[in-house]
Structure formats: C-alpha cells, structure tokens
Amino acid sequence: MSNRTDTSASAADAATSPAGALDAFNEEPAATLRPRLLACLGVGRWADDVLAGRPYAAREAVFEAADRAARHLDDAELASALAGHPRIGERASDPQHHAELSAREQAGVDPADAEVRAALAAGNAAYEERFDRVFLIRAAGRSAHQILAELRRRLDNGDETERAETVDQLREIALLRLEAVL
C-alpha cells in the first residue's frame, strides 16, 4: 500500500480538525473567503473586518472579531444584511437568500402546517407594515410556535428597540453560519 493514501488522509484529517480549519481559514485567499463570509452576514465592512484580523491565533479570536464587527450596523448595512434572508416561513426564492442555509435554519417551521403558515404570513405582513423591513430571527433551534411568539412580542417594540433586536439576531445568525466556515 502506498504512503500517498496515508498522506492524503492525514492532510484531510488536518484540514477538518479545529486547528487545521483555523489554518485553512487564515491561509485561504481573501478573494475566495470573502464571499463565504458574506453568506454569513451580507455586510462588506463586516467581512472585511473579519478578514483584516487574520491570521487568528485561535477560533475564539475569529468569533470575537466577528461578534464585535456585527454589533453595530448602519442603515445601509442593515438593509444589505436583511436582503440575504427570506421571510420566516417562506422558502428562499432569491439567489441572495442562501437557500440551503435558510432552509436548514428554518427547519423547525413545517411548511405543511397551514395554520402556522397563515399565522406567519399574517405576522410577517404586520411586522413589515409596522417596521418597513422583513422580520428576522435566528430560527435555528426554535420551533414555529416559539418564532411566532417572538414575532408577536416584537411587534410591540419601539422602533429603536426593534432595530437593535434585528441587528442582534443578524449577529447571532452570522456567528452560527461562521461555524460552518470554520
């Protein structure tokens, strides 16, 4: 048996280990890594801030930098980030929506449940009427009923409070998606 196979297996194992993944993240050309970061959070400044911190000494440092850069979004950045997300309860229809990521994150919302689908559609419409933007929540790990409860609760927020919650939800989604990049 050739050592070549063993070497290839060792290289593959190293790339998928946490340290190997960090090394790959640090060494990946910015031109190929930036689009992957933009799939986490569609804000150019955020992606550039994360890229500028390389090389990172530890995974935690990547997440700290990403977290810090996502905490404050101006209005244009907020609009850009929201453009990457479909409405809760709807399947991604726009290439910007990152269909595979959105579908996985919204797995707790059963599209066959007509009652939930109708409640989400009504809630989304009320939210968009109230705040003039799509309702966004980190759906991963939440049931449809939990999402509906949050949607209803957030409809009572003031504009600034809701904007801050939206930015925080975008930050949570970005960090969750960043896990897959690393």
C-alpha positions in Angstrom: 0.0 0.0 0.0 1.3 3.4 -0.9 2.1 6.1 1.6 0.4 8.6 -0.7 -3.1 7.5 0.5 -2.0 7.8 4.1 -0.6 11.2 3.4 -3.8 12.3 1.7 -5.9 11.0 4.6 -3.6 12.8 7.1 -3.9 16.1 5.1 -7.7 15.7 5.0 -7.9 15.0 8.8 -5.7 18.0 9.5 -7.9 20.3 7.4 -11.1 19.2 9.2 -9.6 19.4 12.7 -10.3 22.6 14.6 -6.6 23.7 14.3 -6.5 22.7 10.7 -9.7 24.5 9.9 -8.3 27.6 11.5 -5.1 27.3 9.5 -7.1 26.9 6.3 -9.3 30.0 7.3 -6.1 32.0 7.9 -4.5 30.9 4.6 -7.5 31.0 2.3 -7.2 33.8 -0.3 -9.4 36.7 0.6 -11.0 36.6 -2.8 -12.4 33.2 -2.1 -13.1 33.6 1.6 -14.9 37.0 1.4 -17.9 35.5 -0.5 -18.2 32.8 2.1 -18.2 35.4 4.9 -20.8 37.5 3.1 -23.0 34.4 3.1 -22.8 34.6 6.9 -23.7 38.3 7.0 -24.2 40.3 3.8 -22.2 43.3 5.0 -19.0 44.1 3.2 -17.5 46.0 6.1 -18.1 43.1 8.4 -16.5 40.6 6.0 -13.5 43.0 5.6 -13.1 43.5 9.3 -13.0 39.7 9.9 -10.6 39.3 7.0 -8.4 42.1 8.3 -7.9 40.3 11.6 -6.1 37.3 10.0 -4.1 35.4 10.9 -6.1 34.5 14.0 -4.3 32.5 16.8 -7.5 30.7 17.9 -11.0 30.0 16.7 -12.3 32.1 19.6 -10.5 35.1 18.3 -12.3 34.8 14.9 -15.6 34.7 16.7 -14.8 37.6 19.0 -13.8 39.7 16.0 -16.9 38.7 14.0 -19.1 39.3 17.0 -17.6 42.8 17.6 -17.9 43.8 13.9 -21.6 42.7 13.8 -22.8 44.6 16.8 -23.3 47.9 15.1 -24.8 48.1 11.6 -25.6 51.4 9.9 -28.9 51.6 8.0 -27.4 50.6 4.6 -25.6 47.7 6.2 -28.8 46.6 7.9 -30.7 46.7 4.6 -27.9 44.8 2.9 -27.9 42.1 5.6 -31.7 41.7 5.5 -31.6 41.3 1.7 -29.9 38.0 2.3 -32.8 36.5 4.2 -36.3 35.2 3.1 -39.3 35.9 5.2 -39.7 33.4 8.1 -41.9 30.5 6.9 -41.1 31.1 3.2 -38.5 29.3 1.2 -35.7 31.3 -0.3 -36.6 32.5 -3.8 -33.8 35.0 -4.4 -30.2 34.0 -5.0 -29.2 36.4 -2.3 -31.2 34.3 0.2 -28.6 31.5 0.5 -31.4 28.9 0.1 -29.5 26.0 1.7 -28.6 27.9 4.8 -32.0 29.4 5.2 -33.8 26.1 4.8 -31.6 24.4 7.4 -32.1 27.3 9.8 -35.8 27.3 9.4 -36.2 23.5 9.7 -38.4 24.0 12.8 -41.1 25.7 10.6 -43.2 23.0 9.0 -44.3 24.3 5.5 -47.1 21.7 5.5 -48.8 23.2 8.6 -51.3 25.5 7.1 -52.2 27.1 10.4 -48.6 28.1 11.2 -48.0 29.2 7.6 -51.1 31.5 7.8 -50.1 32.9 11.2 -46.5 33.6 10.0 -47.8 35.2 6.8 -50.1 37.5 8.8 -47.4 38.2 11.4 -44.8 39.0 8.6 -47.3 41.4 7.0 -48.0 43.2 10.2 -44.3 43.4 11.0 -43.4 44.8 7.6 -46.2 47.3 7.9 -45.0 48.4 11.3 -41.3 48.4 10.8 -40.9 48.6 7.0 -38.5 45.6 6.8 -38.6 41.9 6.9 -39.0 40.2 10.3 -35.8 38.4 11.2 -35.0 35.9 13.9 -32.3 33.3 14.5 -34.7 30.5 13.6 -32.2 27.7 14.2 -33.2 25.7 17.3 -36.6 27.3 17.6 -40.0 25.8 16.9 -42.6 27.6 14.7 -44.5 28.4 17.9 -41.5 30.0 19.5 -40.9 32.0 16.4 -44.5 33.2 16.3 -44.4 34.1 20.0 -41.2 36.2 19.4 -42.8 37.8 16.3 -45.9 38.8 18.3 -43.8 40.1 21.2 -41.5 42.1 18.9 -44.5 43.8 17.2 -44.9 45.8 20.5 -41.3 47.1 20.4 -40.5 50.7 19.7 -38.5 51.4 16.5 -35.1 51.7 18.1 -35.6 48.6 20.4 -36.7 46.6 17.4 -33.8 47.8 15.2 -31.4 46.7 18.0 -33.1 43.3 18.2 -32.9 42.8 14.5 -29.1 43.7 14.5 -28.6 41.2 17.4 -30.5 38.5 15.5 -28.3 39.1 12.4 -25.2 38.8 14.6 -26.4 35.5 16.0 -27.1 34.1 12.6 -23.7 35.3 11.3 -21.9 33.6 14.2 -23.9 30.4 13.6 -23.1 30.4 9.9 -19.4 31.2 10.6 -19.2 27.9 12.5 -19.7 26.2 9.1 -17.0 28.3 7.5 -14.5 27.3 10.2 
